[in-house]
Amino acid sequence: MDKPTYKELLDAGVHFGHMRSKWNPKMRQYIFMERKGIHIIDLNRTMECMDTAGAALKQIAKSGRKIMFVATKKQARDIVAKGARSVNMPFVTERWLGGMMTNFSTIRRSVKKMNNIDKMLADGTLSSVTKKERLTLTRERNKLEKVLGGIANLNRLPSAVFIVDILHEHLAIAEAKKLGLTTFAMVDTNSDPNQVDFPIPANDDASKSISMITNFAVNAIKEGLSDREKNKEELAGSTAN
């Protein structure tokens, strides 16, 4: 599994934590030092955690289960959405709706409504309605797409979540824990790593850092999906023989 080098992590600013005054003492084991009032993350620990998280992500993908990506911070949205799409995984990058996982059946109804509007717009069902009614439906559809587009193809709960900034996404963390889902996250020096099954100590504010860790997670998933396909082909070959 390809992993960024120590220098690449350094160049991306993965090691920059928060001011000492904002730190969470539970992050002590991941902090290398303090410089000018800023905590510096120990990149050796970051790399160790990446190895562990990457192996687990790969295994989940290999088993055919889904991993939901969550990042509603402005600087993380596009990076995470692009990464999740590349491996056909669900994602939430606009707004976390309360109950998005714990009240999944209600969320599914909203997704179904969005898909029904799409169908009506495509097959001409709405040709008889007024222009105003059509516009209202289109606006409603776009509103639903913005919030739920990333999970439109998710028919059941994911097995795991990958989160950027657990303080910012505390609602997602709470729901994942309540449902017993496996949690992976970028955890900065102001957070509690014990909230997550697989914490990756890293700067969760800088886009370069977010991109590097997210891309690593995505590549681990790609490897898992690739292994899954190989296993299917081998099984099909042995059955044919």
Order of alpha helices (4+ residues) and beta strands (2+ residues): alpha-beta-beta-beta-alpha-beta-alpha-beta-alpha-alpha-beta-alpha-beta-beta-alpha
